[in-house]
Amino acid sequence: MTWYRIFQEPENDSYHEIDEPDFSISTIPSSHSPLLSKIQHDLTLQRIICPFLKKKEGLCYQVPIHTPEIQTYILNHVAGHFNTVQGIYENQELTMIRLSELKLATQNYIQDKKENMQLISPIVSDFYMRKDLGSQTEGAIDCENVEIMIPEFRNLCKVEFDETDDSLWKFFKETHLDYEGNVILVPQNWLFSDELLTSETLAYFSRFAHRIILTINKTNNHVRAVELR
C-alpha cells in the first residue's frame, strides 16, 4: 500500500488588482514577564520558540492577527519571551505581530531542561530538531509536490494517535487556514522516505488536515515545505 501520490496544482491565470494599503511598523511594549514553566504545556508556544534556538541571524516570526483572541494570546503568553515585538499596521489597523530575538532567559531555560525532561513535545521536536543532514540537502533544486493520502498514511503510520492537544491546529486555523485556506511550514532536516511514517508531526497533522502536500527536491529527496489545507 502506498501513502502518497504525485500532485500537480492546476494553473491559475486569474489576476486581481489589489489596492495598496498604508503600512506602518511600530514597537509593541510587552508588560508581561514570561512564565517559563508554561513552555512545557503550551504546544503553540513551543512551535514559535523552537526555530530561534538555532540562533539563526535575522530570524523572525510573524503572526497574522485576525481576532482579538489571537492578539491577546500573543501579547500575554508569547511576546514576553522576545526582546523585539513589533506591530505591523495596515491603514492604522494591527494586522501582524512580528517577534524576533528570543530572550536569553528562555533559551537557557530550554537548554537546561531539555536534557532532563521531555520539555518539548515530539510533535514540535520532530519538525525542528531532527539531526542535521549536512551535505545531504545540497545540490540542484528540482521540486515536485507529493500529496499524502491521509487514510492510507494513517493505516501505515507507526505513531500512536493518542495526542489530544488540538491547540496548535486551532492556532493555524485562526491565523491562516480560516482566512487563506492553507498554511505552509518549513520542516528542518526531513528527507522524503518511508521513515516519515514514524513522524510525530505528520501523525498529528493527519488528525486534523483535509490535505497535506509536501514539496520535495527530487535531486536529494529533501522535504522543503509542508502545506496544510
Kinemage of the C-alpha trace (Angstrom):
@kinemage 1
@onewidth
@group {chain A} dominant
@subgroup {mainchain}
@vectorlist {calphas} color= white
{ca met a 1} P 0.000 0.000 0.000
{ca thr a 2} L 1.308 3.437 -0.911
{ca trp a 3} L 0.594 6.534 1.181
{ca tyr a 4} L 1.270 9.367 -1.254
{ca arg a 5} L 0.740 10.475 -4.842
{ca ile a 6} L 2.408 12.973 -7.153
{ca phe a 7} L 0.342 16.142 -7.049
{ca gln a 8} L 0.183 18.845 -9.669
{ca glu a 9} L -1.571 22.117 -8.840
{ca pro a 10} L -3.817 23.292 -11.690
{ca glu a 11} L -2.629 26.542 -13.219
{ca asn a 12} L -4.484 29.660 -12.142
{ca asp a 13} L -4.272 32.566 -14.562
{ca ser a 14} L -6.665 34.815 -12.668
{ca tyr a 15} L -5.293 38.149 -11.548
{ca his a 16} L -6.906 40.639 -9.230
{ca glu a 17} L -5.534 44.099 -8.726
{ca ile a 18} L -5.275 44.934 -5.023
{ca asp a 19} L -5.246 48.417 -3.557
{ca glu a 20} L -2.027 49.074 -1.664
{ca pro a 21} L -2.808 49.850 2.000
{ca asp a 22} L -0.941 52.361 4.125
{ca phe a 23} L 1.700 50.330 6.024
{ca ser a 24} L 3.404 51.225 9.270
{ca ile a 25} L 5.515 49.336 11.821
{ca ser a 26} L 5.960 50.205 15.472
{ca thr a 27} L 7.321 48.542 18.598
{ca ile a 28} L 4.797 46.997 20.970
{ca pro a 29} L 5.970 47.224 24.580
{ca ser a 30} L 5.471 43.992 26.496
{ca ser a 31} L 4.456 44.290 30.122
{ca his a 32} L 4.147 40.546 30.718
{ca ser a 33} L 7.076 38.629 32.175
{ca pro a 34} L 7.313 35.185 30.578
{ca leu a 35} L 6.195 32.257 32.672
{ca leu a 36} L 8.942 29.803 31.740
{ca ser a 37} L 7.236 26.778 33.258
{ca lys a 38} L 4.337 27.279 30.812
{ca ile a 39} L 6.539 26.304 27.856
{ca gln a 40} L 6.244 22.606 28.630
{ca his a 41} L 2.441 22.700 28.438
{ca asp a 42} L 1.906 25.079 25.502
{ca leu a 43} L 2.317 23.381 22.118
{ca thr a 44} L 1.860 26.608 20.159
{ca leu a 45} L 4.426 28.461 22.242
{ca gln a 46} L 6.927 25.646 21.649
{ca arg a 47} L 6.288 25.795 17.893
{ca ile a 48} L 7.011 29.543 17.838
{ca ile a 49} L 10.099 29.407 20.068
{ca cys a 50} L 11.937 26.329 18.753
{ca pro a 51} L 13.244 27.767 15.440
{ca phe a 52} L 15.011 30.511 17.433
{ca leu a 53} L 17.049 28.006 19.430
{ca lys a 54} L 19.378 27.557 16.453
{ca lys a 55} L 20.230 31.275 16.735
{ca lys a 56} L 19.963 31.987 13.022
{ca glu a 57} L 20.718 35.640 12.404
{ca gly a 58} L 17.799 37.791 11.263
{ca leu a 59} L 15.139 35.206 12.104
{ca cys a 60} L 11.669 36.495 12.919
{ca tyr a 61} L 8.203 35.004 13.333
{ca gln a 62} L 5.136 36.853 12.063
{ca val a 63} L 1.657 36.117 13.384
{ca pro a 64} L -1.367 37.309 11.378
{ca ile a 65} L -3.861 38.986 13.686
{ca his a 66} L -7.445 38.288 12.644
{ca thr a 67} L -9.105 38.015 16.043
{ca pro a 68} L -8.791 39.716 19.447
{ca glu a 69} L -8.183 36.279 20.973
{ca ile a 70} L -5.016 35.677 18.930
{ca gln a 71} L -3.758 39.172 19.712
{ca thr a 72} L -4.323 38.625 23.444
{ca tyr a 73} L -2.643 35.195 23.371
{ca ile a 74} L 0.466 36.503 21.603
{ca leu a 75} L 0.840 39.579 23.788
{ca asn a 76} L 0.083 37.819 27.083
{ca his a 77} L 1.817 34.466 26.613
{ca val a 78} L 4.359 34.694 23.785
{ca ala a 79} L 5.680 38.245 23.398
{ca gly a 80} L 7.380 38.226 26.799
{ca his a 81} L 9.858 35.628 25.524
{ca phe a 82} L 11.220 38.018 22.867
{ca asn a 83} L 13.350 41.133 23.013
{ca thr a 84} L 11.730 42.695 19.959
{ca val a 85} L 7.964 42.769 19.420
{ca gln a 86} L 6.616 44.856 16.556
{ca gly a 87} L 3.148 45.553 15.254
{ca ile a 88} L 2.541 45.800 11.527
{ca tyr a 89} L -0.392 48.050 10.704
{ca glu a 90} L -2.423 48.438 7.532
{ca asn a 91} L -4.460 51.631 7.403
{ca gln a 92} L -3.774 52.015 11.141
{ca glu a 93} L -5.208 48.569 11.949
{ca leu a 94} L -2.971 45.918 13.531
{ca thr a 95} L -2.723 43.024 11.078
{ca met a 96} L 0.508 41.266 12.121
{ca ile a 97} L 2.767 40.879 15.146
{ca arg a 98} L 6.444 40.280 14.415
{ca leu a 99} L 8.594 38.524 17.035
{ca ser a 100} L 12.394 38.409 16.965
{ca glu a 101} L 15.419 37.954 19.250
{ca leu a 102} L 14.450 35.212 21.706
{ca lys a 103} L 15.377 36.235 25.239
{ca leu a 104} L 18.433 34.589 26.738
{ca ala a 105} L 16.471 33.538 29.820
{ca thr a 106} L 14.100 31.485 27.643
{ca gln a 107} L 16.973 29.963 25.655
{ca asn a 108} L 18.792 28.969 28.835
{ca tyr a 109} L 15.661 27.540 30.419
{ca ile a 110} L 15.039 25.229 27.473
{ca gln a 111} L 18.697 24.226 27.194
{ca asp a 112} L 18.864 23.442 30.914
{ca lys a 113} L 15.635 21.470 30.993
{ca lys a 114} L 15.560 19.530 27.752
{ca glu a 115} L 18.340 17.163 28.809
{ca asn a 116} L 16.489 16.173 31.978
{ca met a 117} L 12.855 16.077 30.933
{ca gln a 118} L 10.620 15.946 27.888
{ca leu a 119} L 10.191 19.708 27.770
{ca ile a 120} L 9.463 19.930 24.044
{ca ser a 121} L 6.639 17.865 22.569
{ca pro a 122} L 7.664 15.214 19.999
{ca ile a 123} L 5.272 16.951 17.601
{ca val a 124} L 7.492 20.049 17.670
{ca ser a 125} L 10.896 18.411 18.098
{ca asp a 126} L 10.246 16.077 15.146
{ca phe a 127} L 9.622 19.121 12.956
{ca tyr a 128} L 12.506 21.329 14.088
{ca met a 129} L 15.064 19.257 15.965
{ca arg a 130} L 15.949 16.313 13.750
{ca lys a 131} L 19.626 15.509 13.308
{ca asp a 132} L 21.367 17.856 10.880
{ca leu a 133} L 21.584 16.260 7.436
{ca gly a 134} L 24.595 18.344 6.419
{ca ser a 135} L 25.517 17.920 2.745
{ca gln a 136} L 22.560 15.580 2.098
{ca thr a 137} L 20.357 18.580 1.316
{ca glu a 138} L 22.836 20.243 -1.029
{ca gly a 139} L 22.632 20.207 -4.817
{ca ala a 140} L 20.461 21.493 -7.621
{ca ile a 141} L 16.829 22.259 -6.868
{ca asp a 142} L 14.208 20.436 -8.930
{ca cys a 143} L 10.967 20.256 -6.969
{ca glu a 144} L 7.726 18.357 -7.223
{ca asn a 145} L 4.685 18.186 -4.966
{ca val a 146} L 3.600 15.000 -3.260
{ca glu a 147} L 0.215 14.731 -1.581
{ca ile a 148} L -0.155 12.459 1.417
{ca met a 149} L -3.203 10.224 1.103
{ca ile a 150} L -4.364 10.678 4.652
{ca pro a 151} L -6.411 7.465 5.230
{ca glu a 152} L -3.603 5.317 3.780
{ca phe a 153} L -0.981 7.220 5.758
{ca arg a 154} L -2.911 6.710 8.987
{ca asn a 155} L -3.213 2.974 8.303
{ca leu a 156} L 0.533 2.644 7.791
{ca cys a 157} L 1.686 5.230 10.329
{ca lys a 158} L 3.827 3.823 13.124
{ca val a 159} L 2.823 6.508 15.638
{ca glu a 160} L 0.065 6.049 18.196
{ca phe a 161} L -2.773 8.526 17.623
{ca asp a 162} L -3.265 9.408 21.263
{ca glu a 163} L -2.488 13.146 21.023
{ca thr a 164} L -5.490 15.105 22.316
{ca asp a 165} L -3.995 18.603 22.334
{ca asp a 166} L -5.590 20.402 19.378
{ca ser a 167} L -4.357 23.873 20.403
{ca leu a 168} L -1.687 24.099 17.687
{ca trp a 169} L -4.172 23.170 14.969
{ca lys a 170} L -6.634 25.770 16.291
{ca phe a 171} L -3.837 28.337 16.151
{ca phe a 172} L -3.189 27.514 12.476
{ca lys a 173} L -6.910 27.797 11.743
{ca glu a 174} L -7.283 31.158 13.462
{ca thr a 175} L -4.154 32.661 11.897
{ca his a 176} L -4.048 31.120 8.399
{ca leu a 177} L -6.444 28.337 7.403
{ca asp a 178} L -9.748 30.126 8.019
{ca tyr a 179} L -8.553 33.157 6.037
{ca glu a 180} L -6.081 31.932 3.415
{ca gly a 181} L -7.167 28.306 3.056
{ca asn a 182} L -3.712 26.924 3.769
{ca val a 183} L -0.562 27.285 5.831
{ca ile a 184} L 2.949 26.497 4.568
{ca leu a 185} L 5.585 25.310 7.055
{ca val a 186} L 9.296 24.587 6.608
{ca pro a 187} L 10.499 21.402 8.370
{ca gln a 188} L 14.128 21.028 9.356
{ca asn a 189} L 16.205 18.070 8.107
{ca trp a 190} L 13.407 15.997 6.621
{ca leu a 191} L 14.025 13.507 3.829
{ca phe a 192} L 11.174 12.017 1.833
{ca ser a 193} L 11.067 8.283 2.504
{ca asp a 194} L 9.001 5.710 4.368
{ca glu a 195} L 10.720 6.967 7.513
{ca leu a 196} L 8.100 9.740 7.510
{ca leu a 197} L 5.613 7.059 8.566
{ca thr a 198} L 7.221 7.449 12.005
{ca ser a 199} L 6.827 11.254 12.030
{ca glu a 200} L 5.052 12.523 15.137
{ca thr a 201} L 4.373 15.799 13.332
{ca leu a 202} L 2.689 14.223 10.308
{ca ala a 203} L 0.722 11.906 12.597
{ca tyr a 204} L -0.593 14.992 14.402
{ca phe a 205} L -1.424 16.914 11.224
{ca ser a 206} L -3.169 13.887 9.715
{ca arg a 207} L -5.727 14.002 12.529
{ca phe a 208} L -6.939 17.466 11.508
{ca ala a 209} L -5.911 18.441 7.962
{ca his a 210} L -8.073 17.811 4.895
{ca arg a 211} L -4.975 17.739 2.718
{ca ile a 212} L -1.211 17.556 3.349
{ca ile a 213} L 1.153 18.383 0.482
{ca leu a 214} L 4.932 18.040 0.637
{ca thr a 215} L 7.303 19.919 -1.653
{ca ile a 216} L 10.208 17.584 -2.418
{ca asn a 217} L 13.521 18.332 -4.085
{ca lys a 218} L 13.829 15.388 -6.492
{ca thr a 219} L 17.616 15.820 -6.561
{ca asn a 220} L 18.120 14.660 -2.967
{ca asn a 221} L 14.623 13.924 -1.516
{ca his a 222} L 14.884 16.920 0.807
{ca val a 223} L 11.429 17.998 2.061
{ca arg a 224} L 11.443 21.751 1.507
{ca ala a 225} L 7.908 22.546 2.668
{ca val a 226} L 4.754 21.103 4.193
{ca glu a 227} L 1.454 22.642 3.111
{ca leu a 228} L -1.669 22.054 5.198
{ca arg a 229} L -5.161 22.671 3.868
